[in-house]
C-alpha cells in the first residue's frame, strides 16, 4: 500500500472577534519553479542556499522603466548603479540595454572599465574619491560629480596642474518634503551652497560644467518628491543660462525609486502601494517640461535607479534545517540562509514562498538563519505552512544590495546563477572555498603550528 | 504511556474541535485529527507512532518528534487530562 504524504499534526485555536479589515495577509503561495526551472533541480545542481537571477526579468524591467520615461521626456539616459549589484554579468545586461555606469568608488570605477564601458559613459559619484582616482577619471573624460567644497578646490587645482578640463557636475541636496532629508551629500540648494559652488566652477574656467545631480534618498514612496527635486534643478539650470549663457547638458535625478518589496512596519504589501516607474516618470517629466528651461535647451535626463531595476529579478532559495517551538508557543524554523547574505532582511518583510506542495494549514512562524547570532532573523513573523527538514523556501525580490553588501561571516558565500534569456542556467559567481579566504592571509613564521608545538595533557 | 484527552471533546470530520468545558474551538489539520482519533482509542504513545509510520511517508523519528510536540500543544490548550 502506498503511504500517504506526511505533514506535522497541528492545532490552531480559533479566536472570535472582528475580522481584519484587509483580510488575511497571505504571502506564502506556492513557487515550485523559477522561470520554468524546478527549484529542487536548482538546489541539487548548485547547492543551497542559492541566488538565482533572471536575465529576462532584468531586461523587461529595464525596458519598462525606459519606456515610462522615454514616452514622457525626449532625452533619457539610464546609468547602472554599480553599488546595487556589481556582478559583471548583471552590469553587462544593463549596459547591453544601453545603460551607462554609475560608480561611487575607485573599485567600482575600475570594475566598470574592466567590464568594457567607455570611460566617457561613467558617472563618478561618491564622497570618497582619491586624488589618483580623480586624475584618472579626469584624463578619461568621465563625468565627475563633486560632493563637497574640498573636492571642488582639489579638482580646480588638478586642472591647473594637468592643464586638463575635467567634466564635472555638482551634487545638490535639497528639501523635497520627504523625511529623512538627505543632506550629507553634495551642496545644499536652499541655503545657497549649490549656487555658490556653481559660481565658483563657472568663474574658475578650469572645469567643464556638464550637469547637475541630486539623489534625494532611498526607497522614496512619494513620486511627487522627485517633481520638486526636478523643479529645483531646473531653477539652477535656468540661473546658469541667464547669468553665464551656459547650457547644462544633463540633469541627473539619481535613484531611490522603491521596488515591490514591503518595508518593515508596513501594513499593506509594497507590490500594492509603492509607486511604479510611470508615477516617478510623470512627476519628473512634468516638472522639467513645465520649467522655464527653453525647449531647445532641455537637458538629458539621467536616472541612476538601481533597486527598482534589479530587486524583483532575483530570488534566494534556501532549505529548512530544522523546526522548533519557542517557549512562547510560536513556531520557529531555521533555514540555511542568514542575514549575512540577506542584508535586506533588516529593511524588508521579504515575501517568502514554499517550493513544494502543502496543505492549507498555516502558522505564524519566526524564520531564522543558520548563524550563531541572535540578530539572524529573516522574518520575525511569516505565515507559512508546515515545513519539514529539507523543504525549500523561495525568498523574493533580493536583487538589490545583497550581493554587494553580503558578509563572509562564519560561512562561505553561495553560488549565484543566472537564468539567461534562452532559459539556460549560467553560473555568474562561484561559491566561495576556504582557499579564497585563506589566500588573503599571511601567517608569521613564529605562529605556524607544528605537530609538536601543541601539547595535549 | 497512554494519554487521555479531556472529557466531552467534540471533533468533526473536517477537523473542527470544540471543548465544551471552556467554550474554546480549534481547527486541526488532517493528520492532527487522525492523532486525536487514535488518542480516543486509548492507544499507547508508542502504538500511535507505530501506526502513523505505517500509514504515512515519514521517518519514525520525525513522527515521534512531531507527536511529542503535538501533545505539548494539546496540553497547552487544556485538551489533555492532566491526571494521567
Interface residues (C-beta under 8 A of the other chain):
Chain A: X3 X4 X5 X6 X7 X8 X9 X10 X11 X12 X13 X14 X325 X329 X359 X361 X386 X388 X389
Chain B: X17 X24 X25 X26 X27 X28 X29 X30 X31 X32 X34 X35 X54 X55 X56 X57 X58 X62 X63 X66 X67 X69 X70 X72 X73 X74 X76 X77 X79
